[in-house]
Amino acid sequence: MKKTIGIIGAGNIGKTIAVHLLKNGYTVNISNSKLPESLKETVARLGEGATAVTAAEAAEADIVILAIPWLQAKTLTNITDWKNKIVIDASNHYISPDFQMADLGNRASSEIVQEHLPGSRVVKAFNTLYFKILAGNPVEANGHRVLFISGDDNEAKEQVSEMIKNIGFAPVDLGSLSAGKLQQAKGALALQNFIKL
Ligand SMILES: NC(=O)c1ccc[n+]([C@@H]2O[C@H](COP(=O)([O-])OP(=O)(O)OC[C@H]3O[C@@H](n4cnc5c(N)ncnc54)[C@H](OP(=O)(O)O)[C@@H]3O)[C@@H](O)[C@H]2O)c1
């Protein structure tokens, strides 16, 4: 039996990832910043296997996907014990609706997310593609659409890679969380839509 994945954020990216997971036999606990009742229609549209929960309940899953504005990660510090939890960070470090970006110094955006979630094993993924591209069939031209991953914990990356393969995409490991600078907003791989043949 496949895992239950927690998704925090039920907007464009959260719902798009949920559709791929549900299509491939995962169950999904999805949340936003409000009460689960506010997601009644969303989970009805997502269909069987999707449940609306609080962010704290979504964070109980073994793998938790953050599909929220980057600045919001700091609000999640105390909603669960993050120690050893696998967190997929799909965020980009925009800090305003007109796409101004946070000054990260020399850090990668997901390194800062990891600091907000003490002890978590953050893997950056699902952040490079516009959600309408991500929503398409990942099998194209006899290949699989690439999702870049980066992270400091190899076992976490293995589990995320397995999930990514199970939903039809091709994981490409860039290395450490710091190497994730390549895939974060404005990085060389941001928005690049590759097919692995
Ligand atoms: N859109 C894209 O094509 C795309 C592509 C790659 C990566 N990303 C990144 O993915 C993230 C989400 O983008 P999006 O386009 O999906 O945004 P969105 O459509 O605005 O959705 C954001 C979601 O996050 C929820 N949220 C906000 N603060 C929260 C909190 N503190 N706790 C729980 N839930 C919270 C919102 O819930 P409420 O409705 O309750 O506020 C909403 O469901 C961003 O970091 C973005 O940079 C986006």
The ligand as a Tripos MOL2 file, in Angstrom:
@<TRIPOS>MOLECULE
LIG
   48    52     1     0     0
SMALL
NO_CHARGES

@<TRIPOS>ATOM
      1 N1          2.2060   28.6880   -9.0430 N.am      1 LIG1
      2 C1          3.2540   28.0610   -9.6110 C.2       1 LIG1
      3 O1          3.2520   27.8090  -10.8320 O.2       1 LIG1
      4 C2          4.4100   27.6320   -8.7600 C.ar      1 LIG1
      5 C3          5.3920   26.8250   -9.3560 C.ar      1 LIG1
      6 C4          6.4370   26.3480   -8.5730 C.ar      1 LIG1
      7 C5          6.5260   26.7110   -7.2400 C.ar      1 LIG1
      8 N2          5.5770   27.5280   -6.6930 N.ar      1 LIG1
      9 C6          5.7110   27.8850   -5.2760 C.3       1 LIG1
     10 O2          4.7610   27.1100   -4.5580 O.3       1 LIG1
     11 C7          4.2880   27.8560   -3.4390 C.3       1 LIG1
     12 C8          2.7700   27.9430   -3.5390 C.3       1 LIG1
     13 O3          2.4360   28.6240   -4.7350 O.3       1 LIG1
     14 P1          0.9430   28.5840   -5.2890 P.3       1 LIG1
     15 O4          0.9970   29.2090   -6.6320 O.co2     1 LIG1
     16 O5          0.3580   27.2310   -5.1340 O.co2     1 LIG1
     17 O6          0.2410   29.6030   -4.2760 O.3       1 LIG1
     18 P2         -1.3150   29.7950   -3.9960 P.3       1 LIG1
     19 O7         -2.1190   29.3090   -5.1650 O.co2     1 LIG1
     20 O8         -1.4740   31.2020   -3.5590 O.co2     1 LIG1
     21 O9         -1.6110   28.8250   -2.7650 O.3       1 LIG1
     22 C9         -0.9790   29.0170   -1.5370 C.3       1 LIG1
     23 C10        -1.6050   28.0580   -0.5390 C.3       1 LIG1
     24 O10        -0.8430   28.1310    0.6710 O.3       1 LIG1
     25 C11        -1.7480   28.2130    1.7560 C.3       1 LIG1
     26 N3         -1.0860   28.8430    2.8900 N.ar      1 LIG1
     27 C12        -0.5500   30.0790    2.9630 C.ar      1 LIG1
     28 N4         -0.0210   30.2750    4.1850 N.ar      1 LIG1
     29 C13        -0.2410   29.1340    4.8890 C.ar      1 LIG1
     30 C14         0.0580   28.7200    6.2140 C.ar      1 LIG1
     31 N5          0.7270   29.5290    7.0550 N.pl3     1 LIG1
     32 N6         -0.3250   27.4880    6.6200 N.ar      1 LIG1
     33 C15        -0.9910   26.6610    5.7750 C.ar      1 LIG1
     34 N7         -1.2980   26.9940    4.5080 N.ar      1 LIG1
     35 C16        -0.9280   28.2190    4.0700 C.ar      1 LIG1
     36 C17        -2.8900   29.0430    1.2160 C.3       1 LIG1
     37 O11        -4.0070   28.8540    2.0480 O.3       1 LIG1
     38 P3         -5.1300   30.0050    2.2480 P.3       1 LIG1
     39 O12        -5.9560   29.9710    1.0130 O.co2     1 LIG1
     40 O13        -5.8510   29.5470    3.4650 O.co2     1 LIG1
     41 O14        -4.3680   31.2920    2.4250 O.co2     1 LIG1
     42 C18        -3.0500   28.4030   -0.1680 C.3       1 LIG1
     43 O15        -3.7990   27.2180   -0.0760 O.3       1 LIG1
     44 C19         4.9850   29.2220   -3.5000 C.3       1 LIG1
     45 O16         6.1020   29.2100   -2.6660 O.3       1 LIG1
     46 C20         5.4130   29.3240   -4.9510 C.3       1 LIG1
     47 O17         6.5620   30.1540   -5.1080 O.3       1 LIG1
     48 C21         4.5250   27.9850   -7.4180 C.ar      1 LIG1
@<TRIPOS>BOND
     1     1     2 1
     2     2     3 2
     3     2     4 1
     4     4     5 ar
     5     4    48 ar
     6     5     6 ar
     7     6     7 ar
     8     7     8 ar
     9     8     9 1
    10     8    48 ar
    11     9    10 1
    12     9    46 1
    13    10    11 1
    14    11    12 1
    15    11    44 1
    16    12    13 1
    17    13    14 1
    18    14    15 2
    19    14    16 1
    20    14    17 1
    21    17    18 1
    22    18    19 2
    23    18    20 1
    24    18    21 1
    25    21    22 1
    26    22    23 1
    27    23    24 1
    28    23    42 1
    29    24    25 1
    30    25    26 1
    31    25    36 1
    32    26    27 ar
    33    26    35 ar
    34    27    28 ar
    35    28    29 ar
    36    29    30 ar
    37    29    35 ar
    38    30    31 1
    39    30    32 ar
    40    32    33 ar
    41    33    34 ar
    42    34    35 ar
    43    36    37 1
    44    36    42 1
    45    37    38 1
    46    38    39 2
    47    38    40 1
    48    38    41 1
    49    42    43 1
    50    44    45 1
    51    44    46 1
    52    46    47 1
@<TRIPOS>SUBSTRUCTURE
     1 LIG1         1 GROUP 0 **** ****
